[in-house]
């Protein structure tokens, strides 16, 4: 049996190590991590609750949950999908439950339970922290790795699971990459009336640059966030980067109501004597509704019966297509995911081995695969980590 070096102690790297250790007990496995400890990102995901996968129930088009890497994930999920993830963690003693949207969490709602479970599964694996890979060379069948501390180490096989690489991967010469850009981020909108409603939320339909997403949207003191915004930022990640994060966001405030239904709701009725602001459409808070009425140019105290044809048209048009200029990403650099990385055309789709660099494998976010919020990105980490580990184990058996 030989030696395997895994670069990166995130979800993909640690899961790959755990799988490989059980499938190839005689193999020497070392994980090299740039940071001070392993699985830091996992400990924070899902707001510290760890949304570790999704049931994929109702997903009929995989491109809607994996905007990049769709074809590869379609193939790999057949080998290790969400059911396998649920089974693996359940067999490790983690009790799980499913929440809205198919999101899966540990019953403890503590991401550290997932971290501790993975750490236990790494028994027999060496983990070295504070080690950033700066050079990777291959002489014959052996890899030589140089780290930022000046140490040089060797391995027979290498798995790169170093996460998103926004600045590229300088030590991987000759392997095609796709430029990395942020994904899953909130949007900055400099509109004082909107930001005054900080904390308000609504279920909306959003459009931006030919992309669309629906779901809950949260108004913040810098713009908008929430599931609909994060999903839209994933779909439009590359488009927004090309535009310098300057684009128009179109909001449909009442997505379940057609124009005809809106006009009927706003038109003459038994409530004509009541103030318009006192009767918001379903799903809109009183504060948000009052802002939209004012934004359409109507008096705050106008009664429903006074709306008139022009006023009704302005208000209906606003509810159907309200436009806000986006001036950037949210200010907190909260994106946990990047779009881009190793071009998936450069790897064997069965093993995730580099086509031009034998015995070099990839897993996780370092690949040009990314998903929308809801557990899909962690599932990609488990799936790709498992795939690479199984492939390496098969090679180890032949040594």
Buried (B, 14 or more C-beta within 10 A) or exposed (E): EBBBBBBBBBBBBBBBBBBBBEBBEEBBBBBBBBBEEBBEBBBEBBEEBBBBBBBBEEBEEBBBBBBBBBEBBEEBBEEBBBEBBBEBBEEBEBEBEBEEBBBBBBEBEBBBBBBBBBBEBBEEBEBBEEBEBEEBEBEEEBBEBBBEEEEEBEBBBBBBBBBBBBEEBEBBEEBBBBBBBBBBBBBBBEBEEBBEBEEBBBBBBBBBBEBBBBBEBBBBEBBBBBBBBBBBBBBBBBBBBEEEBEBEBBBBBBBEBEEEEBBEBBBEEEBEEEBBBEBBBEBBBEBBBBBBBEBBEBEEEBBBBBBEEEBBBBBBEBBBEBEBEBBBBBEEEEBBBBBBBBEBEBBEBEBBBBEEBEBBBBBBBBBBBBBBBBBBBBBBBBBBBBBBBBBBBEBBEEE
